Amino acid sequence: MIKMYNSNGRSAPLLICDVCGYTIDDVSDGAAVFAHVSGEGTATPVMHVHKKTCHDKADEVIGSDASPRWDELSVHLLNLAHNVGMSVEKLAALAERRDQCDL
């Protein structure tokens, strides 16, 4: 899940593991776990979790009948950015602006 965190008067979004409740602070340590999506136009919730123990627990929560699937967190976030119209160029421009403004 995404939660807002306040540090020194500034708010920043953090990705929190849906299993253990701790921050996922390294994209390579995270996974997006979801039930198999079957049928056109259907949607399913996604659990954002740490790999290994939290991932295993997410599979249990989803249940074997739902044929759990998963993506690397980096791939999941890239696909999400694409699906909301955030091209690589837009992301790069925003990152540059953020760095210049110290957001």
N, C-alpha and C positions, 0 to 999 in steps of 0.2 A: 504494500500500500504506500501511498505517498502522504507524507505529513509535512507540515510547515514547522520549521525550527527557528527559534529566535536566538541570535547571538550578537551581542553588542548593539542591540537596537535594530538589527537587520533581520528580515525574514528570509529564509532559504528553504527550498523543498529538499527533502531527503527521502530516499527509498528505504522503506522498512520491511524486513522479512515478515511475511504473513504467518510464519510458523513460530519463530523464536522472539520476534519483536525487536531485534537489534538492527542497526543500520547496515545496509549493504553498501559498503564504501569502496568496493573494488568490483568493477563490472565483470571481471573475469571470475569472480567468486559467486556470481549470481545466475539464476535460471528463472525462466518464466514457465510455469507448469499449468496445464489446462486439460480439460477433458477433450477427447476426440470430437471435433466439430463435424457433424454429419448433416447433410442436407443444405441446399442453397438457402441463403438468407438467415441462417441460424447463428447464434452467438453463444458464447460460454464465458464465465468468469475466468480470470487469470490469477494465479498465485505467484507473487514475486518472492523468491526464496534464496537462501544460501544453498550452494551445492552440497552434496553428500547427505548428512543426517537430516537437514531441513527439507531437502528435495525428497528424500525417502518418505518423510512424514507427509509431505504434500501429496505424494502418490497414494498413500493410505487414505488421506482425507477425501481425495477425488474418487477413489474406489476403482477396483480392477474392472468392474462392469463398464465404466466410462472410458476404458482404454486410455489412461493418461498419456499425454504427449508433453514435450518440452522443447524450448528453444534456449540457446545461449542468451543471456540477458542483453549482450551487446547487439545481437541480431534482432531480438524482440524490440529494443528501443529504436533501432534504426528503421525497422518496419513501421513502428508507430509514428515516428517522425515523418516518414514518407506518406503515410495514410492521412496525416493532418496537414499535408502540403508544405512540409519543411524540407526543402531540397538541401543538398550538401552545400550549395552556394549560400543559401539563407542561413544555415547553421554556422558556416564560417564567418559570415558578416556579423551575425549576432555575437559570436565568440569574440571577434575583434572589438566590437563595440563594448562588450562587457569588460574586456581587459583594459580598454581605454578609460572607462568610467569607474572601474573598480567596483562593479556591482556585486 
